[in-house]
Amino acid sequence: MSGGVDSSVAAALCVAAGYRVFGIMLRLWAEDGAAGANKCCTAGAIDDARAVAEHLGIPFSVLDAREAFKAQIVDGFLAAAQVGQTLNPCFACNRQIRFRWLLERAMALGADALATGHYARVVGGPKGPWRLLRGLDPSKDQSYMLHRLGQAQLARACFPVGEHPKSEVRAMAARFGLPVADRPDSVDLCWTGDGGLPGFLERQLPAGALQPGAILDLEGRQLGRHAGLARYTIGQRRGIGVAAGTPLYVVARDAERNALILGEASALAGSRVPIVDLHWIAGRPPTGALRVSAQIRYRAPAEPGELRFGAAGRAEMRFDRPVRAPASGQGLVVYDGQTVLGGGRIDMEAVA
């Protein structure tokens, strides 16, 4: 439970279905001092989650996951930022914190399954393989964030709100009389604190990791100076500090030269996207070239193409038409219709 609408309605639906339910909230890592608490577990959020549990008549507890979260999620994010990659930490958080660290502790307390407020669906089993499907509401679907889960985790996973559109979930919150029915959805990384991601990186990266450097165009002409490569993302247009006669976007971060490379929108497009660190929900990779659709970021549409497998666990997604701004470090998630097959980490310098 997070104190938000989705996890609160998930708990209410489990209670209404007749399950014995207990609520758990995770206390996650946050910076010391004035930077601010983790947005997922502020004092107000804890109070909201406890109030929902009391309203539903279920036990509630807060587990301290700060050490595990810092070691397994935040440190990996910072290490990637130092080499010019921006990881999606939700992949690791869902696999390592929610559906490993939390699931193990929930089972030790007597739970048979872990229900969360994710907009996704699980079907299959117990004799056949478990499948992860998109949530019913395409505007809220979170299956992209869950693609690193495996068979053992999906066997214990329950996503009650995944069967409903968001508007219906809010309406159910009101019908259940939940005190968080009007709470707004959370956005951004939960731990970044004051100043968002740029402020967090400035405080947490070691001295010298945010060295200023040259901003170059694709021909190597200097256009200005940047304030540290980790502050910028592929596809970014605003906040670069360069004025030009045509809109320019970040198309590359050259760590070797400490240079930020800008180009027009057309330079962002790519139709062949290499991926590494592959994971398949069925527990084994598909065989041969595969016609699928793939998504290269959370809010991007899934685009059709062919997935081809290479050596050493690598693959390449060959899209039928170019996709915008594939970025090293981000996830590429593979779908067969509504079913998540798995995915990997984009590495634009890898060879499949």
C-alpha positions in Angstrom: 0.0 0.0 0.0 1.2 3.5 -0.9 -1.6 5.6 0.3 -2.6 6.2 -3.3 -5.9 5.5 -5.0 -4.8 2.5 -7.0 -3.3 0.4 -4.2 -6.1 1.4 -1.9 -8.8 0.2 -4.4 -6.7 -3.0 -5.0 -6.9 -3.7 -1.2 -10.6 -2.9 -1.1 -11.3 -5.3 -4.1 -9.3 -8.1 -2.3 -11.4 -7.6 0.9 -14.6 -7.5 -1.1 -13.6 -10.8 -2.8 -13.4 -12.5 0.5 -9.7 -12.8 0.9 -7.9 -12.4 4.2 -5.9 -9.2 3.6 -3.2 -7.3 5.4 -1.6 -4.1 4.2 2.1 -3.4 4.0 3.8 -0.1 3.1 7.5 0.2 2.3 9.7 2.8 3.9 12.1 3.6 1.0 15.4 5.4 1.0 15.5 9.2 0.9 18.4 11.7 1.1 19.4 13.1 4.5 18.7 16.6 5.5 16.5 19.1 3.7 16.3 17.4 0.4 13.0 15.9 1.3 11.4 12.5 2.1 10.8 9.8 -0.5 7.5 10.7 -2.2 6.2 7.1 -1.9 6.4 7.1 1.9 6.0 10.6 3.3 4.4 10.9 6.7 1.2 12.0 5.0 1.3 9.0 2.7 1.8 6.6 5.6 -1.2 8.2 7.4 -3.3 7.9 4.3 -2.5 4.2 3.9 -3.1 3.5 7.6 -6.5 5.3 7.3 -7.5 3.1 4.3 -6.5 0.0 6.2 -8.5 1.1 9.2 -11.5 1.8 7.0 -11.2 -1.7 5.4 -10.7 -3.3 8.8 -7.4 -4.9 7.9 -4.0 -5.0 9.7 -1.4 -2.5 8.5 2.4 -2.3 8.9 5.4 -0.4 7.6 8.5 -2.3 6.6 11.9 -0.6 6.4 13.3 -1.3 3.0 15.7 1.7 2.9 19.0 -0.2 2.9 17.9 -2.6 0.2 16.4 0.1 -1.9 19.5 2.3 -1.8 21.9 -0.6 -2.6 19.8 -2.3 -5.3 18.1 0.7 -7.0 19.6 4.1 -6.3 23.3 3.0 -6.4 22.7 1.3 -9.8 21.0 4.4 -11.2 23.9 6.6 -10.1 26.5 4.3 -11.5 24.7 4.3 -14.9 24.4 8.1 -14.8 28.2 8.4 -14.5 28.7 6.6 -17.8 26.0 8.5 -19.7 23.1 6.2 -19.3 19.7 6.9 -17.8 18.2 3.7 -16.4 14.5 3.2 -15.7 14.7 2.3 -12.0 11.1 1.0 -11.9 12.2 -2.2 -13.7 14.6 -3.1 -10.9 12.3 -1.8 -8.1 9.4 -4.0 -9.2 11.6 -7.1 -9.6 14.0 -6.8 -6.7 12.1 -4.7 -4.1 8.4 -5.4 -4.6 8.4 -8.9 -6.0 11.5 -10.2 -4.2 12.3 -8.3 -1.0 8.6 -7.5 -0.2 7.2 -10.8 -1.5 9.6 -12.8 0.6 8.6 -10.9 3.8 4.9 -11.0 3.0 5.1 -14.8 2.5 7.0 -15.1 5.8 4.0 -13.3 7.4 1.6 -15.9 5.9 0.6 -14.4 2.6 -0.1 -16.5 -0.4 0.0 -13.7 -2.9 1.1 -10.1 -3.3 -1.5 -7.6 -4.6 -0.5 -4.2 -5.9 -2.1 -1.3 -7.6 -0.4 -1.8 -11.0 -2.5 -1.6 -14.2 -1.6 -5.0 -15.6 -3.1 -8.5 -15.7 -1.9 -12.0 -15.0 -3.4 -15.0 -16.6 -2.5 -18.7 -16.9 -1.3 -21.4 -14.5 -1.4 -23.4 -12.5 -0.4 -26.1 -15.0 0.5 -23.8 -17.9 2.8 -20.8 -18.0 1.8 -17.6 -16.4 1.4 -14.7 -18.8 1.6 -10.9 -18.1 -0.9 -8.8 -20.1 -1.4 -5.1 -20.6 -3.9 -3.4 -18.3 -7.4 -2.9 -19.6 -7.0 0.9 -19.6 -4.4 1.6 -22.3 -3.8 5.1 -21.0 -2.7 3.7 -17.6 -1.1 0.4 -18.6 2.0 -0.4 -16.5 3.0 -3.8 -18.0 6.1 -2.1 -19.5 7.3 -1.6 -15.9 6.7 -5.2 -14.9 8.5 -7.0 -17.8 11.4 -8.2 -15.7 9.1 -10.5 -13.6 9.3 -14.2 -14.0 7.1 -17.3 -13.6 7.7 -17.6 -9.8 6.8 -14.0 -9.2 3.7 -13.9 -11.5 2.4 -17.0 -9.7 2.2 -14.9 -6.6 1.1 -11.6 -8.2 -2.3 -10.1 -8.2 -3.2 -6.9 -10.0 -6.9 -6.1 -9.1 -7.1 -2.7 -10.8 -5.7 -4.0 -14.0 -9.1 -5.2 -15.0 -10.6 -1.7 -14.8 -10.2 1.7 -16.4 -8.8 4.5 -14.2 -12.1 6.4 -14.2 -13.8 3.3 -12.8 -11.1 2.8 -10.2 -11.7 6.4 -8.9 -15.4 5.8 -8.9 -14.9 2.6 -6.9 -12.7 4.4 -4.4 -15.6 6.8 -3.8 -18.1 3.9 -3.5 -15.9 2.1 -1.0 -15.7 5.3 0.9 -11.9 5.4 0.8 -10.4 8.5 2.3 -8.0 8.8 -0.6 -10.5 8.8 -3.4 -9.5 12.3 -4.6 -5.7 12.0 -4.1 -3.8 12.9 -7.3 -1.5 10.4 -9.0 2.2 10.4 -8.2 4.7 11.4 -10.9 8.5 11.5 -11.3 11.1 9.4 -9.5 10.1 8.9 -5.9 13.5 9.7 -4.2 14.8 12.7 -6.1 13.8 15.3 -3.5 14.4 19.1 -3.9 15.3 20.2 -7.4 14.1 17.0 -9.1 16.5 14.7 -10.9 19.1 17.5 -11.7 19.3 18.5 -8.1 19.6 14.9 -6.9 22.4 14.2 -9.4 24.3 17.3 -8.3 24.1 16.3 -4.7 24.8 12.6 -5.1 27.3 12.1 -7.9 31.0 12.3 -6.9 33.0 15.4 -7.5 33.9 15.7 -11.2 31.0 13.6 -12.5 29.2 16.7 -13.7 32.0 18.4 -15.5 31.0 21.1 -17.9 31.9 20.5 -21.5 31.2 21.4 -25.1 27.8 21.3 -26.9 28.4 20.3 -30.5 26.3 19.9 -33.6 26.5 16.8 -35.7 29.3 18.4 -37.8 31.4 19.0 -34.7 30.8 22.8 -34.5 30.6 24.1 -30.9 27.2 25.6 -30.1 27.8 26.3 -26.4 28.6 24.7 -23.1 26.7 22.1 -21.1 26.6 21.7 -17.3 27.4 18.0 -17.0 26.2 15.1 -19.3 24.1 13.4 -16.7 21.8 16.4 -16.5 20.5 15.8 -20.1 18.4 13.0 -21.7 18.2 11.8 -25.3 15.4 13.7 -27.1 15.5 16.7 -24.7 14.8 20.0 -26.3 14.2 22.5 -23.5 16.7 23.7 -20.9 19.8 23.1 -23.1 20.6 26.8 -23.3 21.4 26.9 -27.1 19.5 29.3 -29.4 19.3 28.2 -33.1 17.3 28.9 -36.1 15.7 25.5 -36.0 14.7 23.3 -33.0 17.6 21.2 -31.8 17.5 18.1 -29.6 19.9 16.0 -27.6 20.8 13.2 -30.0 23.9 11.8 -28.1 26.0 12.1 -25.0 29.6 11.5 -25.9 31.2 10.5 -22.5 34.7 10.1 -24.1 34.8 13.7 -25.2 32.4 14.9 -22.5 30.4 16.5 -25.3 26.6 16.9 -25.7 25.6 16.4 -29.3 22.6 18.2 -30.8 20.7 17.7 -34.0 17.4 18.2 -35.6 14.4 15.9 -34.9 15.2 13.7 -37.9 18.6 12.7 -36.3 16.7 11.1 -33.3 15.0 8.5 -35.4 16.3 4.9 -35.6 14.8 1.7 -36.9 17.4 -0.8 -35.6 17.7 -0.9 -31.8 20.2 -3.3 -30.2 19.3 -4.7 -26.7 21.3 -6.6 -24.1 20.5 -8.1 -20.7 17.5 -10.0 -22.0 14.7 -11.4 -19.8 11.8 -13.6 -21.0 8.7 -14.0 -18.8 8.2 -17.6 -20.0 11.7 -18.4 -18.7 13.2 -19.1 -22.1 13.8 -17.0 -25.2 11.6 -17.3 -28.3 13.3 -19.1 -31.1 14.2 -17.6 -34.5 13.3 -14.2 -35.9 10.0 -13.0 -34.4 7.3 -10.6 -35.6 6.4 -8.6 -32.5 5.7 -5.0 -31.4 8.0 -3.3 -29.0 7.9 -0.2 -26.7 11.1 1.8 -26.0 9.8 3.9 -23.2 6.9 3.9 -20.8 4.6 6.4 -22.6 5.8 5.5 -26.2 3.4 3.6 -28.4 4.4 0.0 -29.3 5.7 -0.2 -32.8 5.7 -3.4 -35.0 8.9 -5.0 -36.3 11.1 -8.0 -36.3 13.2 -9.2 -33.3 16.4 -10.9 -34.3 18.6 -12.8 -31.9 22.4 -12.5 -32.0 25.4 -13.9 -30.1 26.1 -13.7 -26.3 22.5 -13.1 -25.3 22.0 -10.0 -27.5 19.2 -9.1 -29.9 18.2 -6.4 -32.3 14.7 -5.0 -32.8 14.2 -3.9 -36.4 11.2 -1.7 -36.5 9.1 -1.3 -39.6 9.5 2.4 -39.3 11.9 4.6 -37.3 11.2 5.2 -33.7 12.0 8.4 -31.9 15.1 8.7 -29.6 16.0 5.2 -28.6 18.4 5.8 -25.7 21.0 3.5 -24.1 20.0 2.4 -20.6 16.3 2.5 -21.3 14.1 -0.6 -21.6 12.8 -2.2 -24.8 9.8 -4.3 -24.0 8.5 -6.9 -26.5 4.8 -7.7 -26.9 2.7 -10.3 -28.8 -0.6 -8.5 -28.9 -1.6 -7.8 -25.3 1.0 -10.3 -23.9 4.4 -9.2 -22.6 7.0 -11.6 -23.8 10.0 -9.9 -22.1 12.6 -7.4 -23.1 16.0 -6.0 -22.5 18.1 -2.9 -22.0 18.9 -0.7 -25.0 22.6 -0.4 -25.8 23.0 1.7 -29.0 26.7 0.7 -29.2 26.1 -3.1 -29.0 26.3 -5.4 -31.9 23.6 -8.1 -32.1 
